[in-house]
Every structure is written in C-alpha cells, then in structure tokens.
Amino acid sequence: MSRNSLLILILCASALSGCAADYLNNYDTVTLAAGDTQKFNSLLQTVDPFNPASRNTRIEGDGPRAAAVANNYKFPPPPPPPPAINVNVGGAGAAVTTTTTP
C-alpha cells in the first residue's frame, strides 16, 4: 500500500466511526429529542392555558402617529447641511479668517 492510500483509508475510517457513535450508545428514550413528559402532561391537562389578556382584540394605538412614522420611513427628510468650515489664512497669529460653506 502506498502512503497516500493508507492516509485516505485512515481518514475514511475515522469519518465513518464518528457517524456510528450515536448508534453504539444506549438510551432510555425512543428518540434523542425526547422531552420532559411530566411537564407535557401537566400542560396538556390545563383547562385554560392562555393568558386572560390574550382575548383582548382591541389593539390601542395612535393612527396619525403610526402614519407619520411610516411616511418618514418611505420618504426620509433630507439631511441637514454640513457645518461651515473655518479656514485660517496666513498662519497661527493672523487675524484674517474666512468662512466657507460647501
């Protein structure tokens, strides 16, 4: 056997042994995803499991405010203009300052 074929054989064997790990373990449940049956049974026999406030179908809200928010989302306001830039002409002690707006 060449070195490459031996390496491939070892890689395949290790990959297949990882898949069989769950089958070799012994579990007390039918599936690996079995849950807490006592809690399930107690919830199953609850007379009214819903919160009483869930029956309130009247959703309070402010219609004009919601419409304004939706309108601002669809058509955002323009960004504010950039601030003015102060440029010092003539060095550190010069008294001449110009203001430009882009």
N, C-alpha and C positions, 0 to 999 in steps of 0.2 A: 504494500500500500504506500502510496506517496504521501508526503506530508500534508498537501492541500486536501486530499480526500479524507484523511484522518481528521483534520480540523473541521471539515464540513459535517462528518459523521458525529463528532462530539457536539457541535452546535445544534444539529437536528435532534439529537437525543436529549439535550438539556431543554430545548424548547418543548418537546413533547412531554417530558416529565413534569414540567410546570403546569400543563393543562390537566394532568391526571391527579393533581394534588387534592382537589375537592372530592373526587370520587373515592379516594382512599380514606377520608375521614368519616367517622361515624357520627351522625346527627340524630337527635331525638325528634326532629320535626320532619314533615313531609317535604317542605321546600326550605331553601336557605333564607327566604324572605318571610318566614312565619313571624307573626307579631304577637302581641300580648292579648291572649284570648279572654282573660278575665275582664280587662278593660273594654274590649269589644262587646262582650255580652252585657255588661252593665250599661253601655251606651245604647245597645240595641233595645233594651227594655225600658229606656227612659220614655216617659209619657210625652213630654213636650220638650225636645232638645233645643229649640230655638230661643234666642233672646227675645223677650217681650217687645223690645224696641224695634225688632226686625219687621214687625207688622205695620209700622208707620210708613205709608207710601207717599206721604206729603214731604217732599224734599224742599226745605226752605232755602231760598237764595235770592240774590238781588239781580234781577234780569238786566237792567241797564248797565250795571257794573260788569256783569259777565259779557255783555255785548261789547262794551268798551275794551275789555281785555282781549277779546277775540279780534276786534278791529285793529288794536295795536299790534297784535301778533301778525296779522295779514299784511298790514301797511305800517311798518315801524316808522317812528318820527325820524326826521333827518338828524344826523349827528351834529353836535354843536361846533361852531367854527373853532379852528385851532387858536391857541393864545398868541398874543403879539410877541414878536421876538425883538429883544433889545440888543442892539449892536453897538459896541463901544468903538469909536473911531479915534485913532491917534494914540493909543497906548493906555497905560494904567492911570495916569494923572490927568487925562484930557477931559475937558468939560463938555465936549460935543458928543451927544448921544442921539442916535436915530432909532425910530421905532418903525418896524416894517410888519406888514401883515401878509401872509402867503396867499 
